[in-house]
Amino acid sequence: MSGFRTVMLLSALTALFMALGYTLGGSGGAVIALLVAAGMNLFTFWNADKIVLSMHNAREVDAQSAPEFYGLVQALSQRAGLPMPRVYVIDQDAPNAFATGRNPENAAVAATTGLLNMLTRDEVAGVMAHELGHVKNRDTLIMTMVATIAGAISMLANFGLFFRGGNEENGHSNMIATLLAVIVAPFAAMIVQMAISRTREYGADQAGAEISGNPRALASALAKISGRAELIPNPVAERNPAAAQLYIVPVHVSELFSTHPATEKRIAALEEIAQDMGQKDGPPPMTMPAQTSTRASALSPLVPPVAASKPRRSALDPHGRD
């Protein structure tokens, strides 16, 4: 995403924030909204990764604590020509993943234990290559900033439901404008957010296919996790719906209000990429660094008890059969 487009999208969200502030509090409300939006933009620019990772209670792993998963991300980063990002695991049943950070030098990638237990090694590689695609395309900053500002617009609109505002300069409150702001502003913010998300997901799929060299593995991963991600509760997305745009697959069923393209369309696009790459049955599995340990996966202590009791081991377990 170009810097110009990023500025325009953030400007649109800031303008929505100011308009809602004006409607609820007059010119003074607009000034306050502008100051708040500017402060949020600056704070989020420097703390985007910290905000998102803290929101998910993510735990950082390294080559000692999770050699299989960390080594996979390291190999993909080298293939993409990217600096090694920080790697996180989220102890959550819902299968999903995301990337964050203001630039490739300060990026982080994260995956849930639900995703790591569900997918094969090649499929996990496809998912993490997709997230590195976001890093390479410099999507991560705008993703987090939009989530923060869109969430603030929704919060301010909800505030307007309880406190009647308006423009008092003409001696009366504009209740109709207030109601329109409360209804339209969050919807408009969602439209801008969807425009960002749906475009960048196709770009990240393309980049991920090139990084992993296996677009069909990513397609297979999307098919496996999309349905489960929509059904299994996601506490973070329930508390802050604007966070839904961060994930590799949507957490809401409705296509109209989804922040992602339909999974079927993404899979079809990946199939076309595979054919363009001259692949018939897909390339051989990605060669990973040699394992330094023969014990069970370092991620196994993070797996929820129900998943851990199943006969099938983690896709990143060196003793598994995936």
URNORJO-V865963 format. One record per pair of residues at least 24 apart in sequence whose ideal C-beta (glycine too) atoms are under 7 Angstrom apart, sorted by sequence separation. I is the first residue (numbers start at 0). GAP is how many residues later the second one is. If there is no record, write none. Layout:
BEGIN
i | gap
I | GAP
I | GAP
END
This chain:
BEGIN
i | gap
84 | 24
88 | 24
156 | 24
224 | 24
293 | 24
156 | 25
59 | 26
60 | 26
59 | 27
60 | 27
221 | 27
290 | 27
59 | 28
60 | 28
106 | 28
156 | 28
58 | 29
156 | 29
57 | 30
58 | 30
96 | 30
9 | 31
57 | 31
96 | 31
103 | 31
57 | 32
98 | 32
103 | 32
152 | 32
153 | 32
56 | 33
97 | 33
106 | 33
152 | 33
55 | 34
96 | 34
52 | 35
98 | 35
102 | 35
72 | 36
98 | 36
152 | 36
225 | 37
102 | 38
100 | 39
101 | 39
149 | 39
99 | 40
149 | 40
222 | 40
98 | 41
221 | 41
149 | 43
99 | 44
221 | 44
222 | 44
221 | 45
52 | 47
68 | 47
145 | 47
51 | 48
196 | 48
218 | 48
75 | 49
192 | 49
81 | 50
84 | 50
145 | 50
48 | 51
218 | 51
47 | 52
48 | 52
57 | 52
71 | 52
75 | 52
79 | 52
192 | 52
217 | 52
218 | 52
47 | 53
71 | 53
75 | 53
81 | 53
47 | 54
55 | 54
81 | 54
141 | 54
215 | 54
52 | 55
72 | 55
76 | 55
214 | 55
71 | 56
75 | 56
79 | 56
44 | 57
48 | 57
52 | 57
214 | 58
215 | 58
48 | 59
200 | 59
201 | 59
214 | 59
200 | 60
138 | 61
204 | 61
208 | 61
196 | 62
197 | 62
214 | 62
136 | 63
196 | 63
197 | 63
215 | 63
204 | 64
208 | 64
138 | 65
193 | 65
200 | 65
204 | 65
216 | 65
133 | 66
136 | 66
192 | 66
215 | 66
136 | 67
189 | 67
201 | 67
205 | 67
213 | 68
213 | 69
133 | 70
136 | 70
212 | 70
132 | 71
135 | 71
213 | 72
212 | 73
129 | 74
132 | 74
211 | 74
129 | 75
132 | 75
129 | 78
132 | 78
128 | 79
131 | 79
125 | 82
128 | 82
128 | 83
125 | 86
124 | 87
125 | 88
129 | 88
153 | 88
128 | 89
150 | 89
125 | 91
126 | 91
150 | 91
51 | 92
121 | 92
124 | 92
125 | 92
149 | 92
47 | 93
50 | 93
122 | 94
126 | 94
121 | 95
125 | 95
146 | 95
44 | 96
47 | 96
146 | 96
47 | 97
50 | 97
122 | 97
122 | 98
146 | 98
145 | 99
146 | 99
43 | 100
44 | 100
43 | 101
118 | 102
142 | 102
142 | 103
40 | 104
43 | 104
118 | 105
117 | 106
117 | 107
39 | 108
39 | 109
114 | 110
36 | 112
39 | 112
130 | 117
113 | 118
129 | 118
126 | 121
95 | 129
94 | 130
79 | 131
16 | 132
78 | 132
8 | 133
12 | 133
19 | 133
94 | 133
95 | 133
94 | 134
9 | 135
13 | 135
16 | 135
20 | 135
75 | 135
93 | 135
0 | 136
5 | 136
12 | 136
16 | 136
19 | 136
23 | 136
28 | 136
75 | 136
0 | 137
8 | 137
12 | 137
15 | 137
19 | 137
0 | 138
93 | 138
92 | 139
93 | 139
12 | 140
24 | 140
93 | 140
0 | 141
23 | 141
25 | 141
22 | 142
25 | 142
26 | 142
22 | 143
25 | 143
97 | 148
97 | 149
97 | 150
95 | 151
96 | 151
95 | 152
95 | 153
22 | 154
23 | 154
22 | 155
23 | 157
22 | 158
19 | 161
124 | 161
18 | 162
121 | 163
120 | 164
121 | 164
19 | 165
18 | 166
15 | 169
15 | 172
15 | 173
12 | 176
12 | 179
11 | 180
55 | 180
54 | 181
8 | 183
115 | 183
112 | 186
116 | 186
8 | 187
54 | 188
112 | 189
112 | 190
116 | 190
112 | 191
123 | 191
123 | 192
51 | 194
120 | 194
119 | 195
120 | 195
118 | 196
116 | 197
115 | 198
116 | 198
0 | 199
115 | 199
115 | 200
120 | 201
119 | 202
88 | 210
90 | 211
92 | 211
74 | 213
88 | 213
90 | 213
74 | 214
71 | 216
70 | 217
70 | 218
66 | 224
66 | 225
66 | 226
67 | 229
67 | 230
68 | 230
66 | 231
65 | 232
64 | 233
65 | 233
71 | 244
68 | 247
67 | 248
67 | 250
END
